[in-house]
Amino acid sequence: MPLGRAWRGLLAFYLVALALNAVSLHRNNEQMPFGPLRSFWVAVSAPAARVAAATGLDRPRAFLARTIGAALNR
């Protein structure tokens, strides 16, 4: 397998993971202590979270948190 193909697959994996978890990542970034690091990550994650929420990509994570997550966290 060529190395370029592997890198594209890895990039695709991380982009899908970001899209499905963007709202949660942004919420976690907002809970960080105030400072330049928090400001940076909130600014970076806000557009991804807005796109994920607008397109419904946050729904699978919310569904899993309600169903499987509730059972696992008992």
CYANA upper distance limits for C-alpha pairs under 8 A (distance plus 0.5 A):
  1 MET  CA      5 ARG  CA      7.50
  1 MET  CA      6 ALA  CA      7.74
  2 PRO  CA      6 ALA  CA      7.22
  3 LEU  CA      7 TRP  CA      6.80
  4 GLY  CA      8 ARG  CA      6.75
  5 ARG  CA      9 GLY  CA      6.74
  6 ALA  CA     10 LEU  CA      6.70
  7 TRP  CA     11 LEU  CA      6.58
  8 ARG  CA     12 ALA  CA      6.58
  9 GLY  CA     13 PHE  CA      6.69
 10 LEU  CA     14 TYR  CA      6.85
 11 LEU  CA     15 LEU  CA      6.66
 12 ALA  CA     16 VAL  CA      6.70
 13 PHE  CA     17 ALA  CA      6.66
 14 TYR  CA     18 LEU  CA      6.50
 15 LEU  CA     19 ALA  CA      6.62
 16 VAL  CA     20 LEU  CA      6.67
 17 ALA  CA     21 ASN  CA      6.56
 18 LEU  CA     22 ALA  CA      5.84
 18 LEU  CA     48 ALA  CA      8.34
 19 ALA  CA     48 ALA  CA      7.45
 19 ALA  CA     49 ALA  CA      8.36
 19 ALA  CA     52 ALA  CA      6.40
 19 ALA  CA     57 LEU  CA      6.98
 19 ALA  CA     58 ASP  CA      8.24
 20 LEU  CA     52 ALA  CA      7.55
 20 LEU  CA     57 LEU  CA      5.92
 20 LEU  CA     58 ASP  CA      6.10
 20 LEU  CA     60 PRO  CA      7.92
 20 LEU  CA     61 ARG  CA      7.34
 21 ASN  CA     25 LEU  CA      6.57
 21 ASN  CA     58 ASP  CA      7.18
 21 ASN  CA     61 ARG  CA      7.58
 22 ALA  CA     26 HIS  CA      6.55
 22 ALA  CA     45 SER  CA      7.34
 22 ALA  CA     48 ALA  CA      6.29
 22 ALA  CA     49 ALA  CA      5.21
 22 ALA  CA     52 ALA  CA      6.95
 22 ALA  CA     58 ASP  CA      7.90
 23 VAL  CA     27 ARG  CA      6.72
 23 VAL  CA     48 ALA  CA      8.14
 23 VAL  CA     49 ALA  CA      5.00
 23 VAL  CA     50 ARG  CA      8.08
 23 VAL  CA     52 ALA  CA      7.35
 23 VAL  CA     53 ALA  CA      7.47
 23 VAL  CA     58 ASP  CA      6.97
 24 SER  CA     28 ASN  CA      6.70
 25 LEU  CA     29 ASN  CA      6.65
 25 LEU  CA     45 SER  CA      7.63
 25 LEU  CA     49 ALA  CA      8.48
 26 HIS  CA     30 GLU  CA      6.76
 26 HIS  CA     41 TRP  CA      8.41
 26 HIS  CA     42 VAL  CA      6.81
 26 HIS  CA     45 SER  CA      5.78
 26 HIS  CA     46 ALA  CA      6.72
 26 HIS  CA     49 ALA  CA      6.83
 27 ARG  CA     31 GLN  CA      7.13
 28 ASN  CA     32 MET  CA      7.32
 29 ASN  CA     38 ARG  CA      6.88
 29 ASN  CA     41 TRP  CA      6.67
 29 ASN  CA     42 VAL  CA      6.16
 29 ASN  CA     45 SER  CA      8.35
 30 GLU  CA     38 ARG  CA      7.60
 30 GLU  CA     42 VAL  CA      6.70
 32 MET  CA     38 ARG  CA      6.37
 33 PRO  CA     38 ARG  CA      7.16
 34 PHE  CA     38 ARG  CA      6.37
 34 PHE  CA     39 SER  CA      7.88
 35 GLY  CA     39 SER  CA      6.80
 36 PRO  CA     40 PHE  CA      6.62
 37 LEU  CA     41 TRP  CA      6.82
 38 ARG  CA     42 VAL  CA      6.48
 39 SER  CA     43 ALA  CA      6.58
 40 PHE  CA     44 VAL  CA      6.68
 41 TRP  CA     45 SER  CA      6.44
 42 VAL  CA     46 ALA  CA      6.34
 43 ALA  CA     47 PRO  CA      8.14
 44 VAL  CA     48 ALA  CA      8.18
 45 SER  CA     49 ALA  CA      6.60
 46 ALA  CA     50 ARG  CA      6.68
 47 PRO  CA     51 VAL  CA      6.75
 48 ALA  CA     52 ALA  CA      6.60
 49 ALA  CA     53 ALA  CA      6.55
 50 ARG  CA     54 ALA  CA      6.53
 51 VAL  CA     55 THR  CA      6.58
 52 ALA  CA     56 GLY  CA      6.41
 52 ALA  CA     57 LEU  CA      5.32
 52 ALA  CA     58 ASP  CA      6.24
 53 ALA  CA     57 LEU  CA      6.74
 53 ALA  CA     58 ASP  CA      6.20
 58 ASP  CA     62 ALA  CA      6.97
 59 ARG  CA     63 PHE  CA      6.53
 60 PRO  CA     64 LEU  CA      6.70
 61 ARG  CA     65 ALA  CA      6.56
 62 ALA  CA     66 ARG  CA      6.70
 63 PHE  CA     67 THR  CA      6.70
 64 LEU  CA     68 ILE  CA      5.87
 64 LEU  CA     69 GLY  CA      6.61
 65 ALA  CA     69 GLY  CA      4.80
 65 ALA  CA     70 ALA  CA      6.90
 66 ARG  CA     70 ALA  CA      6.15
 67 THR  CA     71 ALA  CA      7.25
 68 ILE  CA     72 LEU  CA      6.72
 69 GLY  CA     73 ASN  CA      6.53
 70 ALA  CA     74 ARG  CA      7.10
